[in-house]
Amino acid sequence: MPSKNIPLQHRLPTTYRIQAVKKETEFVTTMTFPVSLGAKPGQFVMAWLPGVEEIPMSVALDDGKKLQITFFAVGDTTRKLAQLKKGDLVGLRGPFGTQYEWKPKQRLALVAGGYGAAPMFFAASAAAENGCSLEVFVGARSKEHLLYIQAFRKLPKTALHIATDDGSEGFKGFNVGLLDKILTDRKHSKSKPFVDQIFACGPERMLVAVSNLSFAKKIPSQLSLERYMKCGYGLCGNCVVDPLGIRLCVDGPVVRNETCRKISEFGKCHRDGLGKKHAF
Amino acid sequence: MMNLSQTLLGVTFQNPTVLASGIWGITAASWRRVAACGAGAVTTKSLWLKEHRGHANPVIISTEHWTLNAVGVPDAGIEKAREEIGDYNKNKPVPLIGNIIADTADNYGLIASEIVKLKPDVLEVNISCPNVEDEFGRPFACSGPDAAAVTKTVKAVSGKIPVFIKLSPNVENIGRIALACAEAGADGFTVINTVGPGMAIDLRSRMPILTNKVGGLSGPAIKPIAVKCIADVYRATGGSKPIIGTGGVMTGEDAIEMLLAGASLIGIGTGIAYRGEMIFKLVCDEMKAWGKSEGVKDMKELVGGMHRTLPNG
């Protein structure tokens, strides 16, 4: 009697041979696997490097034939993963969690910070196929850390806005600041709001800014929250958030803003693998 | 409507479903959430006196029939327990079972004396985790004298709080172990911890999937082992000690089977992955529906029912 929400078939990892490896930037790698797990934008998979560790990864693409992950080589496991070559084995299980949801032909603002650009591109390309028009706000520390820029440019009905902290490309400042500016500038130009929904993926401080903006402008938003995950399907409880007690592997990672605003630890702290709280 | 409430050892349970230890319950908020999903009581993850690191991922994997886990009993230690149990006590929808673990009998006494101060409704003593064997050797639950020694140490500091010993199915005679604990003062038993351990191998990499290589087996496949162990413990103790029957419960009928074997309370853990978080309410609803169709007015009359039906008990 499998739960409707949590499919059973992919809870055991299977190893696949890497089909392609692409260096996006100095620290960011995209890997392609010759398999579809039926992942939807916003969902995650567990990627396992046998003998090392298994870690959660946002899905950067699953087109029914191949699956891609894009990751920042920041820890021991991601650094080892980044050294792998075509033909090497990586285990995958999933997909897990919630996805971004939209209606055909909606106008969406997509806010991507850092490597959050990868899952956001997956959402953008799927929404574009549904006839949605997109305002994409990609932010990074500087020009060389911008991701998926060319891919976003190729999407139909898509306006791309770039923000860098140092101003080396586009708007100097945060992408949410740029979104705020545009929302304010165009506020009175149309009877309808500028966008129907905002999607965001990136550092939690950026998500808090999106949450506040979304609340203030009364535009619904869906935000992707990251917490320490082990099982990925609701058993270990490591990704619970206060005070709701919900598990972000099941009720997240994509969480609607009205729920985000009830999470008291949102933007403030998270728990490690022992369940101990740490401030952001 | 079949009555599902009961008072055991002075603790009132609105229904027999209990969140099993090790699943979900790492914070006060998560215990409240599980209570809101219909659980009659919640159990903490195993609490250590000091910080204890678990194993590296992968730590939990499942198929339709079974789940293997070697999480490795991670915990942040007594400070976190104080914070979370203290928080839970301020607004406590259902009884809390504090599950404790340690590496020596003396340390079981130390963690027990600390947790007792936080006033859980029941103390559950985990002497049966199969996936920390590399670290600590064979679980205490594998030897009557070892299990009894831990029981005695915990009972010496537990005061009025009932002490349940969580037993391992991975022994020759679980009834004998239970009896040794009962003689040392155990008030009840949780039957069973995970089975095995077991192993799963990835074909292409030829590597065991769990980082710990082996892990405890749970899920639908282990229910018949749990039912047999519950029956053994009930018989060995003459039905004198309440049992939390745990292992592979998915439905109300699974729960009733455990009652008939001798359980009074029903632990649910892995089942959450199979039926979702509302499994607690679903199991209760299914138990009531079964009671109605069978004309059973009170769940309590089912407890140990098989033993009374058998000609030789």
Contacts between the chains, C-beta under 8 A, distances in Angstrom:
chain1	res1	chain2	res2	distance
A	1	B	250	6.6
A	1	B	251	7.8
A	1	B	274	6.4
A	1	B	275	6.0
A	2	B	64	7.1
A	2	B	274	6.6
A	3	B	273	7.5
A	3	B	274	6.4
A	3	B	275	5.6
A	3	B	276	4.1
A	4	B	276	7.8
A	5	B	276	6.0
A	6	B	273	6.7
A	6	B	276	6.9
A	8	B	62	7.0
A	8	B	63	7.3
A	8	B	64	5.3
A	8	B	274	7.5
A	11	B	61	6.2
A	11	B	62	4.2
A	11	B	63	7.0
A	11	B	273	7.6
A	12	B	61	5.0
A	12	B	62	6.7
A	12	B	63	5.7
A	12	B	200	6.9
A	12	B	209	7.1
A	13	B	58	6.5
A	13	B	61	6.9
A	13	B	202	6.7
A	13	B	209	6.1
A	14	B	202	7.3
A	14	B	204	8.0
A	15	B	202	5.3
A	15	B	203	7.7
A	15	B	204	4.3
A	15	B	205	4.9
A	16	B	204	7.9
A	17	B	204	7.8
A	46	B	57	7.3
A	46	B	58	7.2
A	48	B	57	7.5
A	48	B	58	5.9
A	48	B	209	7.7
A	50	B	202	6.4
A	50	B	205	4.1
A	50	B	207	4.2
A	51	B	205	8.0
A	51	B	207	6.0
A	52	B	56	7.9
A	53	B	56	4.8
A	53	B	57	5.4
A	53	B	211	7.0
A	54	B	56	7.9
A	54	B	57	3.8
A	54	B	58	4.4
A	54	B	211	7.8
A	55	B	57	6.7
A	89	B	204	5.6
A	89	B	205	5.1
A	91	B	58	7.9
A	91	B	202	6.2
A	91	B	205	7.2
A	91	B	209	7.5
A	93	B	61	7.5
A	230	B	57	5.8
A	230	B	59	5.3
A	230	B	60	6.4
A	230	B	71	6.8
A	231	B	59	7.0
A	231	B	60	3.8
A	231	B	69	8.0
A	231	B	273	7.8
A	233	B	60	8.0
A	233	B	62	7.3
A	233	B	273	5.4
A	234	B	24	7.2
A	234	B	272	5.9
A	234	B	273	5.9
A	234	B	276	8.0
A	234	B	277	7.1
A	235	B	23	5.5
A	235	B	24	6.9
A	235	B	60	5.6
A	235	B	67	7.4
A	235	B	69	7.6
A	235	B	269	7.5
A	235	B	270	6.7
A	235	B	272	6.4
A	235	B	273	5.2
A	236	B	23	7.6
A	236	B	24	7.6
A	236	B	59	7.1
A	236	B	60	6.0
A	236	B	71	6.1
A	237	B	23	6.6
A	237	B	24	3.7
A	237	B	25	6.1
A	237	B	26	4.7
A	237	B	27	7.8
A	237	B	30	5.6
A	237	B	45	7.3
A	238	B	26	6.7
A	240	B	24	7.2
A	240	B	26	6.3
A	240	B	27	5.5
A	240	B	29	6.4
A	240	B	30	4.5
A	240	B	33	7.7
A	241	B	29	7.5
A	242	B	27	6.5
A	242	B	29	4.8
A	243	B	29	4.8
A	244	B	29	6.3
A	244	B	33	6.8
A	245	B	27	6.6
A	245	B	28	8.0
A	245	B	29	3.6
A	245	B	30	4.1
A	245	B	31	7.3
A	245	B	32	5.7
A	245	B	33	3.1
A	245	B	34	7.5
A	246	B	33	6.5
A	247	B	24	6.9
A	247	B	30	7.9
A	250	B	277	7.6
A	271	B	26	7.6
A	271	B	27	7.9
A	273	B	53	7.7
A	273	B	54	6.6
A	273	B	74	5.9
A	274	B	51	6.2
A	274	B	52	7.6
A	274	B	53	6.9
A	274	B	54	7.6
A	274	B	74	4.9
A	274	B	75	6.2
A	274	B	76	4.3
A	274	B	80	7.9
A	275	B	26	4.3
A	275	B	27	7.0
A	275	B	45	7.7
A	275	B	74	7.3
A	275	B	75	6.9
A	275	B	76	5.3
A	275	B	80	6.2
A	276	B	51	7.8
A	276	B	76	4.1
A	276	B	80	6.2
